[in-house]
Amino acid sequence: MAAPFQGRNPWKVAAELHRLLEECYRWRDQFSASQPR
């Protein structure tokens, strides 16, 4: 699990994961908004 992040700044890794999470939420919101009720 820690192999890909070896030698990297844990704060940068956390920020990257957080950014990916934001992207996922935005994409999901757009998708659900385009779905017909």
PQR file of N, CA, C, O and H, with PARSE charges and radii, in Angstrom:
ATOM      1  N   MET A   1       0.841  -1.207   0.000 -0.4000 1.5000
ATOM      2  CA  MET A   1       0.000   0.000   0.000 -0.0000 2.0000
ATOM      3  C   MET A   1       0.871   1.250   0.000  0.5500 1.7000
ATOM      4  O   MET A   1       0.595   2.209  -0.721 -0.5500 1.4000
ATOM      5  N   ALA A   2       1.919   1.234   0.810 -0.4000 1.5000
ATOM      6  CA  ALA A   2       2.761   2.424   0.932 -0.0000 2.0000
ATOM      7  C   ALA A   2       3.820   2.483  -0.166  0.5500 1.7000
ATOM      8  O   ALA A   2       4.548   3.470  -0.284 -0.5500 1.4000
ATOM      9  H   ALA A   2       2.143   0.455   1.396  0.4000 1.0000
ATOM     10  N   ALA A   3       3.901   1.428  -0.964 -0.4000 1.5000
ATOM     11  CA  ALA A   3       4.952   1.364  -1.981 -0.0000 2.0000
ATOM     12  C   ALA A   3       4.912   2.529  -2.983  0.5500 1.7000
ATOM     13  O   ALA A   3       5.947   3.149  -3.226 -0.5500 1.4000
ATOM     14  H   ALA A   3       3.310   0.627  -0.868  0.4000 1.0000
ATOM     15  N   PRO A   4       3.741   2.844  -3.572 -0.5600 1.5000
ATOM     16  CA  PRO A   4       3.723   3.937  -4.558  0.2800 2.0000
ATOM     17  C   PRO A   4       4.074   5.295  -3.958  0.5500 1.7000
ATOM     18  O   PRO A   4       4.511   6.197  -4.673 -0.5500 1.4000
ATOM     19  N   PHE A   5       3.885   5.439  -2.655 -0.4000 1.5000
ATOM     20  CA  PHE A   5       4.112   6.738  -2.018 -0.0000 2.0000
ATOM     21  C   PHE A   5       5.473   6.801  -1.332  0.5500 1.7000
ATOM     22  O   PHE A   5       5.761   7.750  -0.603 -0.5500 1.4000
ATOM     23  H   PHE A   5       3.530   4.706  -2.075  0.4000 1.0000
ATOM     24  N   GLN A   6       6.313   5.785  -1.566 -0.4000 1.5000
ATOM     25  CA  GLN A   6       7.610   5.758  -0.900 -0.0000 2.0000
ATOM     26  C   GLN A   6       8.464   6.939  -1.342  0.5500 1.7000
ATOM     27  O   GLN A   6       8.599   7.206  -2.536 -0.5500 1.4000
ATOM     28  H   GLN A   6       6.079   5.014  -2.158  0.4000 1.0000
ATOM     29  N   GLY A   7       9.034   7.635  -0.381 -0.4000 1.5000
ATOM     30  CA  GLY A   7       9.905   8.751  -0.685 -0.0000 2.0000
ATOM     31  C   GLY A   7       9.157  10.015  -1.066  0.5500 1.7000
ATOM     32  O   GLY A   7       9.773  11.007  -1.454 -0.5500 1.4000
ATOM     33  H   GLY A   7       8.925   7.418   0.589  0.4000 1.0000
ATOM     34  N   ARG A   8       7.844   9.990  -0.961 -0.4000 1.5000
ATOM     35  CA  ARG A   8       7.064  11.187  -1.300 -0.0000 2.0000
ATOM     36  C   ARG A   8       6.599  11.884  -0.041  0.5500 1.7000
ATOM     37  O   ARG A   8       6.497  11.277   1.025 -0.5500 1.4000
ATOM     38  H   ARG A   8       7.344   9.183  -0.645  0.4000 1.0000
ATOM     39  N   ASN A   9       6.319  13.159  -0.181 -0.4000 1.5000
ATOM     40  CA  ASN A   9       5.826  13.952   0.939 -0.0000 2.0000
ATOM     41  C   ASN A   9       4.391  13.523   1.248  0.5500 1.7000
ATOM     42  O   ASN A   9       3.511  13.655   0.397 -0.5500 1.4000
ATOM     43  H   ASN A   9       6.402  13.652  -1.048  0.4000 1.0000
ATOM     44  N   PRO A  10       4.149  13.009   2.463 -0.5600 1.5000
ATOM     45  CA  PRO A  10       2.793  12.525   2.791  0.2800 2.0000
ATOM     46  C   PRO A  10       1.737  13.611   2.669  0.5500 1.7000
ATOM     47  O   PRO A  10       0.579  13.325   2.364 -0.5500 1.4000
ATOM     48  N   TRP A  11       2.135  14.865   2.906 -0.4000 1.5000
ATOM     49  CA  TRP A  11       1.166  15.958   2.783 -0.0000 2.0000
ATOM     50  C   TRP A  11       0.767  16.154   1.325  0.5500 1.7000
ATOM     51  O   TRP A  11      -0.392  16.431   1.016 -0.5500 1.4000
ATOM     52  H   TRP A  11       3.076  15.097   3.153  0.4000 1.0000
ATOM     53  N   LYS A  12       1.752  16.006   0.431 -0.4000 1.5000
ATOM     54  CA  LYS A  12       1.444  16.133  -1.001 -0.0000 2.0000
ATOM     55  C   LYS A  12       0.540  14.999  -1.448  0.5500 1.7000
ATOM     56  O   LYS A  12      -0.385  15.198  -2.235 -0.5500 1.4000
ATOM     57  H   LYS A  12       2.693  15.781   0.682  0.4000 1.0000
ATOM     58  N   VAL A  13       0.820  13.803  -0.934 -0.4000 1.5000
ATOM     59  CA  VAL A  13      -0.001  12.639  -1.278 -0.0000 2.0000
ATOM     60  C   VAL A  13      -1.428  12.852  -0.799  0.5500 1.7000
ATOM     61  O   VAL A  13      -2.382  12.575  -1.526 -0.5500 1.4000
ATOM     62  H   VAL A  13       1.572  13.641  -0.295  0.4000 1.0000
ATOM     63  N   ALA A  14      -1.572  13.346   0.433 -0.4000 1.5000
ATOM     64  CA  ALA A  14      -2.902  13.589   0.994 -0.0000 2.0000
ATOM     65  C   ALA A  14      -3.638  14.639   0.163  0.5500 1.7000
ATOM     66  O   ALA A  14      -4.832  14.503  -0.102 -0.5500 1.4000
ATOM     67  H   ALA A  14      -0.797  13.570   1.024  0.4000 1.0000
ATOM     68  N   ALA A  15      -2.926  15.678  -0.244 -0.4000 1.5000
ATOM     69  CA  ALA A  15      -3.543  16.729  -1.055 -0.0000 2.0000
ATOM     70  C   ALA A  15      -3.995  16.167  -2.401  0.5500 1.7000
ATOM     71  O   ALA A  15      -5.053  16.532  -2.915 -0.5500 1.4000
ATOM     72  H   ALA A  15      -1.956  15.788  -0.030  0.4000 1.0000
ATOM     73  N   GLU A  16      -3.179  15.274  -2.963 -0.4000 1.5000
ATOM     74  CA  GLU A  16      -3.526  14.665  -4.251 -0.0000 2.0000
ATOM     75  C   GLU A  16      -4.788  13.824  -4.130  0.5500 1.7000
ATOM     76  O   GLU A  16      -5.685  13.901  -4.969 -0.5500 1.4000
ATOM     77  H   GLU A  16      -2.321  14.978  -2.545  0.4000 1.0000
ATOM     78  N   LEU A  17      -4.843  13.013  -3.064 -0.4000 1.5000
ATOM     79  CA  LEU A  17      -6.022  12.177  -2.848 -0.0000 2.0000
ATOM     80  C   LEU A  17      -7.256  13.043  -2.644  0.5500 1.7000
ATOM     81  O   LEU A  17      -8.334  12.733  -3.151 -0.5500 1.4000
ATOM     82  H   LEU A  17      -4.114  12.950  -2.382  0.4000 1.0000
ATOM     83  N   HIS A  18      -7.089  14.135  -1.895 -0.4000 1.5000
ATOM     84  CA  HIS A  18      -8.213  15.032  -1.643 -0.0000 2.0000
ATOM     85  C   HIS A  18      -8.712  15.644  -2.951  0.5500 1.7000
ATOM     86  O   HIS A  18      -9.917  15.781  -3.165 -0.5500 1.4000
ATOM     87  H   HIS A  18      -6.213  14.386  -1.484  0.4000 1.0000
ATOM     88  N   ARG A  19      -7.768  16.009  -3.824 -0.4000 1.5000
ATOM     89  CA  ARG A  19      -8.150  16.602  -5.102 -0.0000 2.0000
ATOM     90  C   ARG A  19      -8.909  15.588  -5.956  0.5500 1.7000
ATOM     91  O   ARG A  19      -9.893  15.930  -6.612 -0.5500 1.4000
ATOM     92  H   ARG A  19      -6.790  15.898  -3.650  0.4000 1.0000
ATOM     93  N   LEU A  20      -8.447  14.349  -5.941 -0.4000 1.5000
ATOM     94  CA  LEU A  20      -9.142  13.307  -6.705 -0.0000 2.0000
ATOM     95  C   LEU A  20     -10.553  13.108  -6.179  0.5500 1.7000
ATOM     96  O   LEU A  20     -11.492  12.899  -6.948 -0.5500 1.4000
ATOM     97  H   LEU A  20      -7.648  14.071  -5.408  0.4000 1.0000
ATOM     98  N   LEU A  21     -10.694  13.174  -4.855 -0.4000 1.5000
ATOM     99  CA  LEU A  21     -12.007  13.003  -4.245 -0.0000 2.0000
ATOM    100  C   LEU A  21     -12.938  14.124  -4.692  0.5500 1.7000
ATOM    101  O   LEU A  21     -14.103  13.888  -5.010 -0.5500 1.4000
ATOM    102  H   LEU A  21      -9.931  13.344  -4.231  0.4000 1.0000
ATOM    103  N   GLU A  22     -12.410  15.349  -4.712 -0.4000 1.5000
ATOM    104  CA  GLU A  22     -13.209  16.494  -5.163 -0.0000 2.0000
ATOM    105  C   GLU A  22     -13.670  16.279  -6.607  0.5500 1.7000
ATOM    106  O   GLU A  22     -14.822  16.549  -6.946 -0.5500 1.4000
ATOM    107  H   GLU A  22     -11.463  15.541  -4.454  0.4000 1.0000
ATOM    108  N   GLU A  23     -12.760  15.792  -7.451 -0.4000 1.5000
ATOM    109  CA  GLU A  23     -13.105  15.524  -8.846 -0.0000 2.0000
ATOM    110  C   GLU A  23     -14.239  14.508  -8.936  0.5500 1.7000
ATOM    111  O   GLU A  23     -15.182  14.676  -9.709 -0.5500 1.4000
ATOM    112  H   GLU A  23     -11.823  15.573  -7.176  0.4000 1.0000
ATOM    113  N   CYS A  24     -14.131  13.458  -8.134 -0.4000 1.5000
ATOM    114  CA  CYS A  24     -15.162  12.413  -8.153 -0.0000 2.0000
ATOM    115  C   CYS A  24     -16.514  12.983  -7.752  0.5500 1.7000
ATOM    116  O   CYS A  24     -17.529  12.689  -8.383 -0.5500 1.4000
ATOM    117  H   CYS A  24     -13.365  13.322  -7.505  0.4000 1.0000
ATOM    118  N   TYR A  25     -16.528  13.796  -6.707 -0.4000 1.5000
ATOM    119  CA  TYR A  25     -17.792  14.378  -6.243 -0.0000 2.0000
ATOM    120  C   TYR A  25     -18.385  15.290  -7.309  0.5500 1.7000
ATOM    121  O   TYR A  25     -19.592  15.265  -7.549 -0.5500 1.4000
ATOM    122  H   TYR A  25     -15.704  14.035  -6.194  0.4000 1.0000
ATOM    123  N   ARG A  26     -17.542  16.096  -7.948 -0.4000 1.5000
ATOM    124  CA  ARG A  26     -18.032  17.015  -8.967 -0.0000 2.0000
ATOM    125  C   ARG A  26     -18.614  16.229 -10.135  0.5500 1.7000
ATOM    126  O   ARG A  26     -19.680  16.564 -10.651 -0.5500 1.4000
ATOM    127  H   ARG A  26     -16.561  16.116  -7.753  0.4000 1.0000
ATOM    128  N   TRP A  27     -17.896  15.170 -10.552 -0.4000 1.5000
ATOM    129  CA  TRP A  27     -18.367  14.354 -11.675 -0.0000 2.0000
ATOM    130  C   TRP A  27     -19.690  13.693 -11.326  0.5500 1.7000
ATOM    131  O   TRP A  27     -20.605  13.650 -12.148 -0.5500 1.4000
ATOM    132  H   TRP A  27     -17.029  14.898 -10.134  0.4000 1.0000
ATOM    133  N   ARG A  28     -19.788  13.177 -10.102 -0.4000 1.5000
ATOM    134  CA  ARG A  28     -21.024  12.504  -9.684 -0.0000 2.0000
ATOM    135  C   ARG A  28     -22.183  13.496  -9.635  0.5500 1.7000
ATOM    136  O   ARG A  28     -23.306  13.164 -10.014 -0.5500 1.4000
ATOM    137  H   ARG A  28     -19.044  13.212  -9.434  0.4000 1.0000
ATOM    138  N   ASP A  29     -21.908  14.713  -9.169 -0.4000 1.5000
ATOM    139  CA  ASP A  29     -22.966  15.730  -9.105 -0.0000 2.0000
ATOM    140  C   ASP A  29     -23.457  16.077 -10.506  0.5500 1.7000
ATOM    141  O   ASP A  29     -24.660  16.194 -10.739 -0.5500 1.4000
ATOM    142  H   ASP A  29     -20.996  14.983  -8.861  0.4000 1.0000
ATOM    143  N   GLN A  30     -22.519  16.242 -11.436 -0.4000 1.5000
ATOM    144  CA  GLN A  30     -22.906  16.552 -12.809 -0.0000 2.0000
ATOM    145  C   GLN A  30     -23.727  15.414 -13.402  0.5500 1.7000
ATOM    146  O   GLN A  30     -24.725  15.642 -14.085 -0.5500 1.4000
ATOM    147  H   GLN A  30     -21.542  16.147 -11.247  0.4000 1.0000
ATOM    148  N   PHE A  31     -23.295  14.187 -13.133 -0.4000 1.5000
ATOM    149  CA  PHE A  31     -23.976  13.019 -13.679 -0.0000 2.0000
ATOM    150  C   PHE A  31     -25.396  12.922 -13.132  0.5500 1.7000
ATOM    151  O   PHE A  31     -26.347  12.731 -13.891 -0.5500 1.4000
ATOM    152  H   PHE A  31     -22.483  14.002 -12.578  0.4000 1.0000
ATOM    153  N   SER A  32     -25.538  13.053 -11.823 -0.4000 1.5000
ATOM    154  CA  SER A  32     -26.869  12.933 -11.214 -0.0000 2.0000
ATOM    155  C   SER A  32     -27.762  14.100 -11.632  0.5500 1.7000
ATOM    156  O   SER A  32     -28.982  13.955 -11.711 -0.5500 1.4000
ATOM    157  H   SER A  32     -24.766  13.209 -11.207  0.4000 1.0000
ATOM    158  N   ALA A  33     -27.153  15.254 -11.898 -0.4000 1.5000
ATOM    159  CA  ALA A  33     -27.941  16.411 -12.318 -0.0000 2.0000
ATOM    160  C   ALA A  33     -28.473  16.214 -13.738  0.5500 1.7000
ATOM    161  O   ALA A  33     -29.542  16.718 -14.082 -0.5500 1.4000
ATOM    162  H   ALA A  33     -26.162  15.371 -11.834  0.4000 1.0000
ATOM    163  N   SER A  34     -27.720  15.477 -14.561 -0.4000 1.5000
ATOM    164  CA  SER A  34     -28.151  15.267 -15.946 -0.0000 2.0000
ATOM    165  C   SER A  34     -29.121  14.094 -16.061  0.5500 1.7000
ATOM    166  O   SER A  34     -29.709  13.878 -17.121 -0.5500 1.4000
ATOM    167  H   SER A  34     -26.851  15.068 -14.283  0.4000 1.0000
ATOM    168  N   GLN A  35     -29.288  13.341 -14.986 -0.4000 1.5000
ATOM    169  CA  GLN A  35     -30.213  12.211 -15.015 -0.0000 2.0000
ATOM    170  C   GLN A  35     -31.661  12.701 -14.922  0.5500 1.7000
ATOM    171  O   GLN A  35     -31.976  13.556 -14.094 -0.5500 1.4000
ATOM    172  H   GLN A  35     -28.810  13.517 -14.126  0.4000 1.0000
ATOM    173  N   PRO A  36     -32.532  12.163 -15.764 -0.5600 1.5000
ATOM    174  CA  PRO A  36     -33.954  12.535 -15.658  0.2800 2.0000
ATOM    175  C   PRO A  36     -34.573  11.960 -14.389  0.5500 1.7000
ATOM    176  O   PRO A  36     -34.364  10.795 -14.053 -0.5500 1.4000
ATOM    177  N   ARG A  37     -35.322  12.780 -13.706 -0.4000 1.5000
ATOM    178  CA  ARG A  37     -35.951  12.321 -12.452 -0.0000 2.0000
ATOM    179  C   ARG A  37     -37.080  11.348 -12.752  0.5500 1.7000
ATOM    180  O   ARG A  37     -37.730  10.853 -11.831 -0.5500 1.4000
ATOM    181  H   ARG A  37     -35.491  13.727 -13.979  0.4000 1.0000
TER
END
